[in-house]
Amino acid sequence: MASTDRDVLVALYNATEGANWQNSINWGTDADLSQWFGVTVNHQGRVVRLDLSFNNLRGHIPPELGNLAALQRLGLDNNVLSGPIPVELGRLALLEHLSLGGNELAGPIPRELGNLAALQRLDLEGNGLSGRIPPELGALSELQVLALHNNKLTGPIPSELGHLSALKRLYLSNNQLSGRIPPELGALSELRVLALDNNKLTGKIPEELGKLTALKELFLNHNQLSGRIPEELGKLTALQELVLFSNQLSGRAPNVLCSVNAWYLVLLDMCPINRNIPKELGALNKLETLDIHSNQLSGLWHALGQDETGSMAAGPGTLPVPLACLLDSLERIYRLSVAQNPWESPPDAIVVGGIPAVRAYFEAIYMGGTTAVTRPLKVVIVGKETVGKTSLRRSIKTGKPCMTRGGGEESTVHVDVEDHDLDGHPIRMFDCAGQVVYYGLLQLFLTPRAVYLLVWDAAKASEMEGLNLEDLAIAPWLRHLTFRVPDASVILVGNKCDRVVRTRRTAVAVDVEHESRQWLESWIEIARGHQPRGISLEDGVSLVSCAASGVGAVAPSFGRRSGWPCDKSTPGLFHRIIYDSTDDTRVVTMRLPESYRLALEMLEELASCSRSKTEQQTRGITRAILEEKWQAKVAEMNRAGTSVAAPDAAMAGAILIRKWEGGLVEYGSYVFLDVEWFATVLDPLFCHKRDSYGKIDLGGIRVMDVDSLDRLDEEHVLEPQLAEDLWGPVLAPHLLLALKSAGLTFPLSNDSNGGLVILLRMDTKPPPDYGIKLKEKDQANKFDLRLVVECSFRLGLPPGFVERLLARCCHLGLPYPFWRYGALIVGKGAEERMFSLSLEYSEARKILTVEVSGGHTEVFAWAALSKVLSVTIKMLLEFPGLPCRTTFFCPLHKTNGMKIRTKDARPGSCLVGESDFCKLCQDRSAAVGLVAVALQVVEFSDEKFFDEQLREQFAGKVALQGCASWPGSNSEVSGPAPVHISPSGQASAQTSSSSQAPAETSSSSQGSRTPWYQDVKTFVGAASLVCLAVFGVFHDEEDDDPRLWGVFLGLGMLLVGVEFGLIAREYKLLCFTPRAEAASAGNERRGETRV
C-alpha cells in the first residue's frame, strides 16, 4: 500500500512544480516516505499527515490525493495553488484537518466535502472561491472550525450550518453573502467566534444569537443590517469582542452595553438621532478597546454646560459627574479610536490629542464658555511634476489664469503653503512637489479631513492610445493617499485642457474617471482579506486651464463670484472645493473656549512674523518659551481688564489644532511655527545637485566645511557641523532632533564627527558582499537560533516607510552594512556578539524579511525581534490604510508560519495568538509559554527601548525550567528539525534512524557567549602541543632516558584524545543523550515516524 501512497505524492510533486519548492528534501527519491519533507506515516507506512504549507507550491491540486485513504491531516495552505478543489478529496474518510487557505483556488466549494465525517477543521480562507456555501457542510458533526472568509462566495448563509453542534469558530467574513442571518445559528452552543463581517447581509440581528452563551467574539460590521440591537445580546456574558459598525442600525442599546463583559467594543452608525457617545460606556470597566471611528458622532457630551437633565453643573469649572465618569472610563481604555467623525465638541483636533486633552477642553468650557471659530479648510494639491499644480494654486489665488512660467513663479520645492479666501470661506492650500524624491517627506502633510486635488495632464491623457494611470501619476497618488488617509476626499483635476480638442474633452474626462475607479477597485481587491478603507473618489472630473488663451470662456458661477474663465466644469472647481457631493459645506467651524481662540491668534502671529527675513529666529521655539510668552500675554490682558478664563491648557490645545491643520510641526519640546519653512529647509539634504563645475549647489547657501558637504553627497552622512552651516547654531540641534524623531536619520556608530545617516538618499540595492557578511557574522558567533519573520505588503509600501523603519531599528546595535532598503545590525555594548539582525525589503516580492540569530538559551535574539515588530506595529498605525500580513516562522518547522498580531497589540502582550501557533509542535503548551514571554510588544522612544518586562519574564522562565530555549533550532541544520518540545524546555530529535543529535543546551550565562568546553579545549590543545614538543626534543637526544620522553608522548596523545572529544561536543559530532532520555524519546515516538 505504501507504493500507492508514493505514487500519489509523486503526482502531487509533478503537478505543483516540485523542483521549485522551498523545501523538497527526499521527494522523488527512493528514501522511505517518512524521510520525505512534510510527510508523516503510521506504523504501517501509510501517509497520515501531509504538511507543505508556505512551500511555494504552484499549479493545481491533483485529484490523486483522494487515494490517500489513511490521511488525517492535509495542509497545503499559503502557497500559489490555483484551479478548483478536487471533488475526490471527499473520499478521505479519516481526514480531520483540511487546510487549503492562502492560495489562488477558484470555482465552487465541492459539496462532496460534506462526506468527511471525521473532519474537525476546514480552512479554505483567502482564495477566489465562488458560488454558494454547500448546505451539505451542515452534516459535518465533528467540525470545530469552519473558515471560508476572504473569498467571493455569494448567496445566503445556509441554515443547515446551525446543525454543526461541535462548531467553535465560524469565519465567513469578506465575501459577498446576502440575505438574512439564519436564526438557526443560535443553536451553536459551543460557538466561540462568529465572524460575518464585510458581506451584504440584510435584515435584523436575530434575537436567537443571545443563546450563544459561550460566544466570545461577534463581528457583524460592514453589512446592511437594520433595526435595533436586540436586548438578548445582553445575555452574552462571555462576550469579549463586539463589532457592529458600518450598518444601518438605529437607536441606543444601553442595556446591552452594560450587560456584556466586552474588552473590545466597536459600535458605529448606531445613533443617527442622538450624536453623542452613550454615557453607558462608562459602566464597562473591563473595556480595553473602543472603536467608534467613521460614525456621525459630533459630541462627546450633551448641550454644553448642562447635564442630561438640563441642570447646570455643580459649580464653575466643575464637570458634571456623569461626564467625569465617562472621561475616567475612556482614559482607562488602552486603544480608543474616535477619528473620522464630524466632531464639534470637542473638535477633531482636540480628540486626536487623547482623553487628557478632551478633559482639559471641557474643564475650560465649564470655566469660561465657548465661542464659534471658523478655521481654514485644508486643500492639498498633489500630482506629477510639470502638470501645473503651482499654476493651479496661483490661479485659484488670483481668480485668473496664472501659468508658472509665464507668471514668473518658480516651481514648488517640497511644499508651498498659502492661505486664501474663497467667497468668505477660508482655505489653506498645500502645493506638494511632484518630484519622486520628495514623496517620502510629503507623507508628513497628508492628514485627514482635507480635500485632495489630484492634478493630471489632460493634454497628455488625450494623446494616449490607452490610458496609462501610472504614467499620469494618478495611480501612484491614489496608492499614497489610500495608505496614509484612507477616508480622504479626492477630486480629479485635469489641467491643460486648452490643449485638448474641444470635442474630445468630455470623453477624456469620462475615460479617466472610469479607469481610475476601475483601477482603485481592482488594486484593493489584490489585498483580499486585508482591504484598506477606500478613499472617496468624488464623482466627476474638473477640467481646467491656467493658460491666458482661455480668457473669455464661460466660467461656472460660485457664490458672489465666478471661477476663473478657464474652469470648464460644472459645478466649478471653486464650488467643489468648498462643498461636497451633497452640497454640505466642508469648512470647519469649531466650538472653542475663548482662551483657545486667543492662543491660536498668538500662534498665527508668531508664524506670520517667522516668514519675515528679519525674524527668522522665531521660526522655531521651545514649548517652555512659548508657554512663557502666552502667560505674559494673559497677564497683560488681565491687567487691561480683559479676563482670560482657563489659560493653563489653552496653548497646548492651540498647538493641537495647528498641528491637525498642518500649520506647524512639533518634535520633542520644540515647535516649528512655519511648516512651509520646515519643509523647504530640509530640501538640500535630499535633492542637492552639482553644477557644471562639479560644485554642490545648495540654493545659494554657503558652506565653510567642504569636506562635510562632499561626505553628504558621496556617503549620505550629515555631520552636525554641516547642519550648523545650513541652519545656524540655534536651530541646527532642534532640526537634527526632528529628523531623528521622524525616522529620517540615525547616528553612525563610532563616527568621530557624529555623522547621521540619511537613508532616503541611499541606493535601494544591497552591497554585493551582504550575504557573505551575514553568514560570517553567524558563523563567527556560533549562533544556534534563527528567528525569521516576513511582513507581506501585497499592495506595496508608501515612499519613506522602509527608510523610517530601518532608521528606528538601527538604534538596536551596530548597523553595517546598510542601504536604503536593508541593514545588518549586530549587538553592541553589553549585547556585543549576542545577536545579529538582518532586515531587507524586496520591491519585487513586496516582502520585508527580518532574520535574527542568537543563542537559543538567551533572550537577546527574542528581544531584538520583539523590538523590530513593535516598531513595525507603530509604523502601521501611521498608515491606517496599509494592509500587512506578518508571519513568524516556527524555528523548528521552518515553513510553518504563525500570524503576528499587528492590531490591538498593547505593550506586554504576546505577538502570537495561541490559536495561531505552529500546528506541528507536539507540546504546544510549552512552546506557547515560551513565545508568551519571549515575543512581546515593547514600548520605545527616540532614544531607547523599554524591554525590561520581557527580559524579566524570560529570566523567570529560565529560573523555573532551567532553560527557556526552543531546542533543536540550530541554524546550521538544513531543513526543519523534527523536535519534541517538553514542558521542561528540553528536546530530543526524533527520526526513524535516530541519527540526529539533540540540540545542545549552553550552560553559559547571558554575560558570556563562550561555553566552558571551548575554554577547556583551548587549554588542552595548548598542553598537548607542549608535551609533543618536549617529546620531540628528548627523542632527538640519544643520551636521554627513553622512559622520560615516553611519558611526554603518552601524556600528549592522551590530551589529543581529550581535545578531539571536546571538538566533537562543540560541533555535535557525538551524542550525549542520557540513556533514560533516549528511552523516553523512543516511547513517545512509538506508533509513527515524523519528519
ZIBEL-V242484 format. One record per backbone hydrogen bond with DSSP energy under -0.5 kcal/mol. NH is the residue of the N-H (numbers start at 0). CO is the residue of the C=O. If there is no record, write none. Layout:
nh={NH;NH}
co={CO;CO}
This chain:
nh={4;5;6;7;8;9;10;11;12;13;14;15;16;17;19;20;21;26;28;34;35;36;38;39;40;41;42;44;47;48;49;50;51;51;53;54;57;58;59;60;61;64;65;66;67;68;70;71;72;73;74;75;75;77;79;81;82;85;88;89;90;91;92;94;95;96;97;98;99;99;100;101;103;105;106;109;112;113;114;115;116;117;118;119;120;121;122;123;123;125;126;127;129;130;133;136;137;138;139;140;142;143;144;145;146;147;147;149;150;151;153;154;156;157;160;161;162;163;164;166;167;168;169;170;171;171;173;174;175;177;178;181;184;185;186;187;188;190;191;192;193;194;195;195;197;198;199;201;202;205;208;209;210;211;212;214;215;216;217;218;219;219;220;221;222;223;225;226;229;232;233;234;235;236;238;239;240;241;242;243;247;249;256;257;258;259;260;262;263;264;265;266;271;274;276;280;281;282;283;284;286;287;288;289;290;291;291;293;297;298;299;300;305;306;309;312;316;317;318;323;324;325;326;327;328;329;330;331;332;332;333;334;335;336;336;337;342;343;344;344;347;349;350;351;352;353;357;358;359;360;361;362;363;364;365;366;367;368;370;372;374;374;376;378;378;379;379;380;380;381;381;383;384;386;391;392;393;394;395;396;397;398;399;406;407;408;413;414;415;417;419;421;422;424;425;426;427;428;429;430;430;431;431;432;437;438;440;441;442;443;444;445;446;450;451;452;452;453;453;454;454;455;457;457;458;460;461;462;462;463;463;468;471;472;473;474;476;477;478;479;480;481;482;483;484;487;488;489;489;490;491;491;492;493;493;494;494;496;498;499;503;504;504;507;508;509;510;511;512;513;514;515;516;517;518;519;520;521;522;523;524;525;525;526;527;529;535;536;537;537;541;542;543;543;544;549;550;552;555;557;560;562;566;567;567;575;576;577;578;579;582;585;587;588;589;589;590;591;591;595;596;597;598;599;600;601;602;603;604;605;606;607;608;609;610;610;611;614;615;617;618;619;620;622;625;626;627;628;629;630;631;632;633;634;635;636;637;638;639;640;641;642;644;649;650;652;653;654;655;656;657;658;659;660;661;661;662;663;664;666;669;670;671;672;672;673;674;674;677;678;679;680;681;681;682;684;685;685;686;687;688;690;693;696;697;700;705;708;709;710;711;712;713;714;715;715;716;717;718;719;721;722;723;724;725;726;727;730;731;734;735;736;737;738;739;740;741;742;743;744;745;747;748;750;751;753;755;756;757;758;758;760;761;769;772;773;774;775;776;777;778;779;780;781;782;783;784;785;786;787;788;789;790;791;791;792;792;793;795;800;803;804;805;806;807;808;809;810;811;812;813;814;815;815;818;819;821;822;823;824;824;825;826;830;831;832;833;834;835;836;837;838;839;840;841;842;845;846;847;848;848;849;850;851;852;853;854;857;862;863;864;865;866;867;868;869;870;871;872;873;874;875;876;877;877;878;878;880;881;882;884;885;886;887;888;888;889;893;895;896;897;899;900;901;905;907;908;910;912;915;916;923;926;927;928;929;930;931;932;932;933;934;935;936;938;940;945;946;950;951;952;953;954;955;956;957;958;959;960;961;965;966;968;969;972;976;977;978;979;980;981;981;984;987;989;993;996;1001;1007;1010;1013;1014;1015;1016;1017;1018;1019;1020;1021;1022;1023;1024;1025;1026;1027;1028;1029;1030;1031;1032;1033;1034;1035;1036;1037;1039;1043;1044;1045;1046;1047;1048;1049;1050;1051;1052;1053;1054;1055;1056;1057;1058;1059;1060;1061;1062;1063;1064;1065;1066;1067;1068;1069;1071;1077;1078;1079;1080;1081;1082;1083;1084;1085;1087;1088;1090}
co={0;1;2;3;4;5;6;7;8;9;10;11;13;12;16;17;54;23;25;31;32;24;35;48;1088;45;1086;41;39;39;72;37;49;74;76;51;15;79;14;81;59;61;62;63;64;66;67;47;47;96;49;73;98;100;56;58;103;83;85;86;87;88;90;91;71;71;120;73;97;122;122;124;80;82;127;107;109;110;111;112;114;92;115;95;95;144;97;121;146;148;149;104;106;151;131;133;134;135;136;138;139;119;119;168;121;145;170;172;173;128;130;175;179;155;157;158;159;160;162;163;143;143;192;145;169;194;196;197;152;154;199;179;181;182;183;184;186;187;167;167;216;169;193;218;220;221;176;178;223;203;205;206;207;208;210;211;191;191;240;193;217;242;242;244;245;200;202;247;227;229;230;231;232;234;235;215;215;263;217;265;224;226;252;253;254;255;235;239;239;288;241;290;269;272;298;277;278;279;280;282;283;262;262;334;264;289;336;338;274;274;344;344;302;310;306;304;365;314;316;319;320;321;322;323;324;325;326;327;328;329;287;287;333;289;334;335;340;297;297;345;342;346;346;347;349;350;353;354;355;356;357;358;359;360;361;362;363;364;591;589;372;587;425;376;427;377;450;378;429;379;452;454;433;383;387;388;389;390;391;392;393;394;394;402;404;403;411;412;430;428;426;424;420;421;423;419;376;417;378;415;428;380;429;413;434;435;437;437;438;440;441;442;444;377;488;379;450;451;490;381;452;492;455;494;494;456;457;458;459;459;460;466;467;469;468;468;472;473;474;475;476;477;478;479;480;484;449;487;535;451;489;539;453;491;541;455;492;543;495;496;500;500;501;503;504;505;506;507;508;509;510;511;512;513;514;515;516;517;518;519;520;521;522;523;524;526;487;534;489;535;491;540;493;541;565;546;547;549;566;560;557;555;563;542;565;571;572;573;574;583;579;577;374;586;372;587;343;370;589;592;592;593;594;595;596;597;598;599;600;601;602;603;604;605;606;607;608;611;612;614;615;616;670;668;621;622;623;624;625;626;627;628;629;630;631;632;633;634;635;637;636;640;642;646;646;648;649;650;651;652;653;654;655;656;657;658;657;657;671;669;666;620;664;618;670;618;662;672;673;674;675;676;677;678;679;681;681;682;682;683;696;694;690;688;695;697;703;704;705;706;707;708;709;710;710;711;710;755;716;752;718;718;719;720;721;722;723;726;727;730;731;732;733;734;735;736;737;739;738;738;756;754;746;747;749;750;717;745;715;743;756;757;758;766;768;769;770;771;772;773;774;775;776;777;777;853;853;968;851;888;849;886;847;789;884;790;845;791;792;797;799;800;801;802;803;804;805;807;808;809;825;812;813;823;821;762;818;838;816;822;836;813;834;827;828;826;830;830;852;824;850;822;848;820;846;840;841;841;790;839;846;788;837;786;835;784;833;854;858;859;860;861;862;863;864;865;866;867;868;869;870;871;872;873;874;874;875;482;878;880;791;883;789;897;787;886;895;891;892;894;887;885;910;899;903;936;905;934;898;912;913;921;922;923;924;925;926;927;928;929;929;930;933;908;945;943;938;944;946;947;948;949;950;951;952;953;954;955;956;957;855;964;965;967;969;891;975;976;987;978;979;985;981;979;977;990;994;999;1004;1008;1010;1010;1011;1012;1013;1014;1015;1016;1017;1018;1019;1020;1021;1022;1023;1024;1025;1026;1027;1028;1029;1030;1031;1032;1035;1036;1040;1040;1041;1042;1043;1044;1045;1046;1047;1048;1049;1050;1051;1052;1053;1054;1055;1056;1057;1058;1059;1060;1061;1062;1064;1063;1063;1069;1073;1074;1075;1076;1077;1078;1079;1080;1082;1084;40;38}
